[in-house]
Amino acid sequence: MAITLSSVVLYRQQVHSIDVVDAYLAECRQRQTYGAYKAEGTETREECNLLAHVEHQDGFMSIVIRDPCVEIYPVEREYTRRVLAEYIRRIEGRDTEFSEDLLESYASACRSGAPEKIWYKTFTLGPETTVAFRVGHQFHDVGQSVWPSGLVLVNFLLANPPSEDVTVLELGCGVGLSAMCLHGCTMWAQHTRRMILTDYTEEVLANVSHNLFDVNRFDRSVVEISLLDWTKCEENEVRIRRWQAGVIVAADVIYDVKVIEPLARTIEMCLRVAGNKGVCIVAQTFRNESSYHKFLELLSESCTIEFVRRSQPCEEGLIKAVEGNFVIDMANLASVFLVRLKR
């Protein structure tokens, strides 16, 4: 599936550098100046000329690298270096003049010091809706990364808004992506009484608070951020009964064998409190077969499980897809299933 989002949107999401430069090349083709190069030879040569022209090099710097949104919410420095390196790779060895801005920026990126622990990713939900999230390296804290299954979950939710008022509880809220995206959807915003965002560390919740309230000016009256350790069932039951959530959502929560059983019990508890209309929507990347099937086996004792989307083996060479306004790594594409109490 071809990626059709603009180069700057891809850059904000920190999609692979090749895709960013490819998207910019496609935009160059659409410019009026393309006619000046069209007679110069083969398609490959035309493409090289387009990228190599100093006007387009400077355009890449001003439109993509110095995008005003990225100036406010910067991407990872190492990612910028990779994008600039890819652009230079496309045009080096040709009889062309390099943009001083391009070369100086690449040299500066190469001289950067120690890698950052945090940076931002920005997603465009519509013509006037952009949300930014402070994230970190997934190996430092899994709760401060944007995972493919989280994007799959958001796309499913946006395509299936509620028809009546609901309270939403998220198990493992990560950077707060679901909350911000649903808040930007008219139907979800109209029908969401309250959103409860939970995770298991203070650091993750502090980052969620920063993303929602400091970065995106989220309405504090409709959201609650709370610690929730799935292993503390008795303590959790008091909170879950107070929250009375009818829609429970979770993405990429089946990864630690030690918490598979407590997670299943937590979901069952939420659904018992919610009653017959309660539903838990889970988006999950298939990683460990035994953990995945153990989780489904535990839930199936008291719940029905309806798969509304199953991840399919990826075709060779097909590694990404655009769903809504998100680029998703298809090698890690998630299944989505609905969990309800048996009647």
C-alpha positions in Angstrom: 0.0 0.0 0.0 1.5 3.3 -1.0 2.1 6.0 1.5 0.2 9.1 0.5 0.7 11.5 3.4 2.8 14.6 2.9 6.5 14.6 3.6 6.1 17.0 6.6 3.4 14.8 8.2 5.6 11.8 7.8 8.6 13.7 9.3 6.5 14.7 12.3 5.6 11.1 12.9 9.2 10.1 12.4 8.4 7.6 9.7 11.4 5.9 7.9 13.7 8.5 6.2 13.2 6.8 2.8 9.5 7.4 3.0 9.9 11.1 3.9 12.3 11.7 0.9 10.0 9.7 -1.4 7.0 11.8 -0.3 8.9 15.1 -0.9 10.0 13.8 -4.4 6.3 13.2 -5.2 5.5 16.7 -4.1 8.3 18.1 -6.3 6.8 16.3 -9.3 3.6 18.2 -8.8 5.3 21.6 -8.8 5.2 23.7 -11.9 9.0 23.6 -12.2 8.8 19.9 -13.0 8.2 20.8 -16.7 11.6 22.3 -16.9 13.2 18.9 -16.2 10.8 16.7 -18.0 12.8 16.6 -21.2 16.1 15.7 -19.7 16.0 11.9 -19.9 14.8 8.9 -18.1 12.5 8.9 -15.1 15.4 8.1 -12.8 17.4 11.0 -14.1 14.4 13.3 -13.8 13.9 12.3 -10.2 17.6 13.0 -9.4 17.4 16.4 -11.0 14.3 17.2 -9.0 15.9 16.4 -5.7 19.3 17.8 -6.7 18.1 21.2 -7.7 19.1 23.7 -5.1 15.6 25.2 -5.0 14.2 21.8 -4.0 17.0 21.2 -1.5 16.2 24.5 0.2 12.5 23.8 0.0 13.1 20.5 1.8 14.9 22.3 4.6 12.2 25.0 4.9 9.1 22.9 4.5 10.1 19.7 6.2 13.2 20.1 8.5 12.2 23.5 9.7 8.5 22.9 9.9 7.0 25.3 12.5 5.3 22.5 14.3 8.7 20.6 14.6 10.4 23.8 15.8 8.0 23.8 18.8 7.9 20.0 19.3 11.3 18.7 18.0 11.8 15.3 16.6 14.8 13.1 17.7 18.1 14.6 16.5 19.4 11.2 15.3 16.2 10.9 13.2 16.8 14.2 11.6 20.4 13.1 10.8 19.1 10.0 9.1 16.6 12.0 7.0 19.2 14.4 5.9 21.6 11.6 5.1 19.0 9.9 2.9 18.4 13.1 1.0 22.2 13.6 0.4 22.6 10.0 -0.6 20.0 10.5 -3.4 21.9 13.3 -5.0 25.6 12.8 -4.1 27.9 11.7 -6.9 26.0 13.8 -9.4 27.1 17.0 -11.1 25.1 19.2 -8.8 25.5 22.1 -6.4 24.7 21.3 -2.8 22.6 23.6 -0.7 24.7 25.1 2.1 21.8 24.9 4.4 21.4 21.2 3.8 25.1 20.4 4.3 25.5 22.6 7.3 22.4 21.1 9.0 23.6 17.6 8.3 27.1 18.4 9.7 25.4 19.9 12.8 23.3 16.8 13.3 26.4 14.6 13.0 28.1 16.7 15.8 25.2 16.4 18.2 26.1 15.2 21.6 24.6 12.3 23.6 21.2 10.9 22.4 18.2 12.6 23.9 16.0 10.6 26.3 12.8 12.3 25.1 11.5 14.0 22.0 8.2 14.6 20.3 6.0 12.9 17.7 3.1 14.9 16.1 0.0 13.5 14.5 -2.3 15.4 12.2 -5.9 14.3 12.7 -7.6 16.7 10.3 -7.1 20.1 8.6 -7.2 22.0 12.0 -6.4 19.2 14.5 -2.8 18.4 15.4 -1.7 16.6 18.5 1.9 16.3 19.8 3.3 13.8 22.3 6.5 13.7 24.3 8.0 10.3 23.8 11.1 8.4 24.7 13.1 5.4 23.6 11.1 2.2 23.9 14.0 0.4 25.6 14.1 3.0 28.4 10.4 2.9 29.1 7.8 1.1 27.1 5.1 3.4 28.5 6.7 6.4 26.8 6.6 5.1 23.2 3.9 5.1 20.5 3.4 1.5 19.5 1.8 0.3 16.2 -1.0 -1.4 18.1 -1.9 1.9 19.7 -2.4 3.5 16.3 -4.5 0.5 15.2 -6.6 0.9 18.3 -7.1 4.6 17.7 -8.1 4.0 14.0 -10.6 1.4 15.1 -12.1 3.7 17.7 -12.4 6.7 15.4 -14.2 4.5 12.8 -16.6 3.2 15.5 -17.8 6.1 17.7 -20.4 5.5 20.4 -24.0 6.3 19.8 -24.7 7.0 23.5 -22.9 8.5 26.4 -20.0 6.4 27.8 -17.2 6.5 30.3 -14.0 5.2 28.9 -11.2 3.5 30.9 -7.8 2.8 29.3 -5.6 0.1 30.7 -2.0 1.1 30.0 -2.5 4.6 28.5 1.1 5.1 27.5 1.7 8.6 26.1 -2.0 9.5 26.0 -2.5 9.0 22.3 -6.0 7.4 22.6 -7.4 10.2 24.8 -6.2 13.0 22.6 -7.3 11.4 19.4 -10.8 10.6 20.7 -11.1 14.1 22.2 -10.4 15.4 18.6 -13.3 13.3 17.2 -16.6 15.1 17.4 -18.7 12.0 18.0 -16.4 10.7 20.8 -16.1 14.1 22.3 -19.9 14.5 22.4 -20.6 11.1 23.9 -17.7 10.7 26.4 -18.7 11.6 29.9 -15.3 11.0 31.3 -12.0 9.3 30.4 -9.9 7.5 33.0 -6.3 6.9 31.9 -4.3 4.4 33.9 -0.8 3.0 33.9 1.5 1.4 36.5 4.3 4.0 37.1 4.3 7.6 38.2 6.8 8.5 35.4 4.4 7.4 32.7 1.5 9.2 34.3 3.6 12.4 34.7 4.4 12.2 31.0 0.7 11.7 30.1 -0.2 14.7 32.2 2.4 16.8 30.4 1.1 15.7 27.0 -2.5 16.3 27.7 -2.5 19.4 29.8 0.8 21.2 29.0 1.2 20.4 25.3 -2.4 19.9 24.0 -4.4 21.9 26.5 -6.8 19.0 27.2 -10.0 19.7 29.2 -9.2 18.6 32.7 -12.8 18.3 33.6 -13.3 15.2 31.4 -10.2 13.2 32.3 -8.8 11.4 35.3 -5.2 10.0 35.4 -4.6 7.2 37.9 -2.2 4.5 38.9 -3.5 1.0 38.4 -1.4 -2.0 39.2 -3.2 -5.0 37.8 -1.8 -7.3 40.5 -3.6 -5.4 43.3 -7.1 -6.7 42.7 -8.8 -5.8 45.9 -7.5 -2.3 45.8 -8.4 -1.9 42.2 -12.0 -3.1 42.7 -12.8 0.0 44.7 -11.6 2.3 42.0 -13.2 0.3 39.2 -16.5 0.4 40.9 -16.2 4.1 41.4 -15.3 4.7 37.7 -18.2 2.7 36.3 -16.7 2.6 32.8 -18.7 1.0 30.1 -15.9 1.0 27.5 -12.5 -0.4 28.4 -9.7 0.0 25.9 -6.2 -1.4 25.8 -3.3 -1.6 23.3 -0.2 -3.8 23.4 -0.8 -4.9 27.0 0.0 -8.6 26.5 3.8 -8.7 26.8 4.8 -9.7 30.4 4.0 -13.3 31.3 3.9 -12.3 35.0 0.9 -10.0 34.5 -1.2 -12.1 32.1 -3.5 -13.5 34.8 -3.9 -10.2 36.7 -4.7 -8.4 33.5 -7.3 -10.9 32.5 -8.9 -10.6 36.0 -8.8 -6.8 35.8 -10.6 -6.8 32.5 -13.2 -9.3 33.8 -13.7 -7.1 36.9 -14.3 -4.0 34.7 -16.8 -5.8 32.6 -18.7 -7.2 35.6 -19.0 -3.6 36.9 -20.1 -2.3 33.5 -22.9 -4.9 33.1 -24.4 -6.3 29.9 -23.5 -3.3 27.8 -19.8 -3.3 28.8 -17.1 -4.0 26.2 -13.3 -4.2 26.3 -11.6 -3.3 23.0 -8.1 -4.7 22.7 -5.5 -4.1 20.0 -2.6 -6.4 20.3 0.6 -7.2 18.3 1.3 -11.0 18.2 4.6 -11.5 19.9 4.8 -14.5 22.2 2.4 -17.3 21.3 2.1 -18.9 24.7 1.4 -15.6 26.5 -1.1 -14.6 23.8 -3.1 -17.8 23.9 -2.9 -18.0 27.7 -4.5 -14.6 27.9 -7.3 -15.5 25.5 -7.8 -18.8 27.4 -8.2 -17.1 30.7 -10.7 -14.5 29.3 -12.7 -17.1 27.5 -13.7 -18.8 30.8 -16.1 -15.9 31.6 -16.1 -13.8 28.4 -16.8 -14.0 24.7 -14.0 -12.8 22.4 -14.9 -11.4 19.0 -12.1 -10.7 16.6 -13.0 -7.7 14.4 -9.5 -7.6 12.8 -6.8 -10.2 12.6 -3.2 -9.4 11.7 -2.2 -11.0 8.5 1.3 -12.1 7.4 3.0 -9.2 5.7 3.7 -9.5 2.0 7.4 -9.4 1.1 8.5 -5.8 0.8 5.3 -4.3 2.2 6.3 -2.9 5.5 4.0 0.1 6.1 0.4 1.2 5.5 -1.5 4.4 6.0 -4.6 4.0 8.1 -6.5 7.3 8.6 -3.6 9.7 9.2 -1.2 7.3 10.8 1.6 5.3 9.2 1.7 1.8 10.7 4.5 -0.7 10.5 2.8 -3.7 9.0 5.4 -6.1 10.3 3.9 -5.4 13.7 0.3 -5.0 12.7 -2.1 -5.7 15.5 -5.3 -7.7 15.8 -8.4 -6.1 17.4 -10.9 -8.0 19.4 -13.9 -7.2 21.5 -14.4 -8.8 24.9 -17.8 -9.1 26.6 -19.1 -11.0 29.6 -20.9 -14.2 28.8 -24.6 -14.0 29.4 
